[in-house]
Amino acid sequence: MKVGRYLVIFTVFMGILIVFGNRGLVDNYKMLKRLDDVKKKNQEIAAENYEIRKKILLLRSNLPYIETIARNELGMVRKGDIVYRFAK
């Protein structure tokens, strides 16, 4: 009788450890969710890196693209262009 009671207590204790303990089922679920989040973030960063590489290659070799960037982002004008200033 006592052995059965101890066995049940031991089984319940081990079950609690398996579910809630360190590296248990709950911890495993949280780590899998975190791994999915990290993989998703990694894919986003890889896509951003790809876009930046494309821009770098264009800036190194494509003169019309460089001119477009200089005009739009830096406000530069070509010699002979007419510049209009509007008062605010």
C-alpha positions as CSV (number, residue, x, y, z in Angstrom):
1,M,0.0,0.0,0.0
2,K,2.8,2.5,0.9
3,V,4.8,1.5,-2.2
4,G,1.8,2.3,-4.4
5,R,1.3,5.7,-2.7
6,Y,5.0,6.6,-3.1
7,L,4.9,5.5,-6.7
8,V,1.9,7.7,-7.4
9,I,3.5,10.7,-5.7
10,F,6.7,10.1,-7.6
11,T,4.8,9.8,-10.9
12,V,2.9,13.1,-10.3
13,F,6.2,14.8,-9.3
14,M,8.0,13.6,-12.4
15,G,5.0,14.7,-14.5
16,I,5.1,18.2,-13.1
17,L,8.9,18.3,-13.7
18,I,8.4,17.2,-17.3
19,V,5.7,19.8,-18.0
20,F,6.9,22.8,-16.0
21,G,10.6,22.1,-15.3
22,N,13.7,23.5,-16.9
23,R,13.7,22.3,-20.5
24,G,10.2,21.0,-20.0
25,L,7.3,21.1,-22.4
26,V,6.3,24.6,-21.6
27,D,9.9,25.9,-21.9
28,N,10.2,23.9,-25.2
29,Y,7.1,25.6,-26.6
30,K,8.4,29.0,-25.7
31,M,11.8,28.3,-27.3
32,L,10.1,27.1,-30.5
33,K,8.0,30.3,-30.7
34,R,11.2,32.4,-30.1
35,L,13.0,30.4,-32.8
36,D,10.3,31.2,-35.3
37,D,10.4,34.9,-34.4
38,V,14.2,34.9,-34.8
39,K,14.0,33.1,-38.2
40,K,11.4,35.6,-39.4
41,K,13.5,38.5,-38.3
42,N,16.5,36.9,-40.0
43,Q,14.6,36.7,-43.3
44,E,13.6,40.3,-43.1
45,I,17.2,41.4,-42.5
46,A,18.4,39.2,-45.4
47,A,15.9,40.9,-47.7
48,E,16.9,44.3,-46.5
49,N,20.6,43.4,-47.1
50,Y,19.8,42.3,-50.7
51,E,18.1,45.6,-51.4
52,I,21.1,47.5,-50.0
53,R,23.5,45.4,-52.1
54,K,21.4,46.3,-55.2
55,K,21.6,50.0,-54.4
56,I,25.4,49.8,-53.8
57,L,25.9,48.2,-57.2
58,L,23.8,50.8,-58.9
59,L,25.7,53.6,-57.1
60,R,29.0,52.2,-58.2
61,S,28.2,51.8,-61.9
62,N,24.9,53.4,-63.1
63,L,25.5,57.1,-63.8
64,P,21.8,57.9,-64.5
65,Y,20.9,56.4,-61.1
66,I,23.6,58.5,-59.4
67,E,22.2,61.6,-61.1
68,T,18.7,60.8,-60.0
69,I,19.8,60.3,-56.4
70,A,21.8,63.6,-56.5
71,R,18.9,65.5,-57.8
72,N,16.2,64.0,-55.6
73,E,17.9,63.5,-52.3
74,L,20.7,66.2,-52.4
75,G,18.9,68.9,-54.3
76,M,21.6,69.3,-56.9
77,V,21.0,70.7,-60.3
78,R,22.7,70.4,-63.7
79,K,24.4,73.3,-65.4
80,G,21.8,75.0,-67.5
81,D,18.8,73.9,-65.5
82,I,16.3,76.6,-64.4
83,V,15.6,76.6,-60.7
84,Y,12.4,77.9,-59.3
85,R,12.1,78.9,-55.6
86,F,8.7,79.1,-54.0
87,A,8.1,81.2,-50.9
88,K,6.3,79.5,-48.1
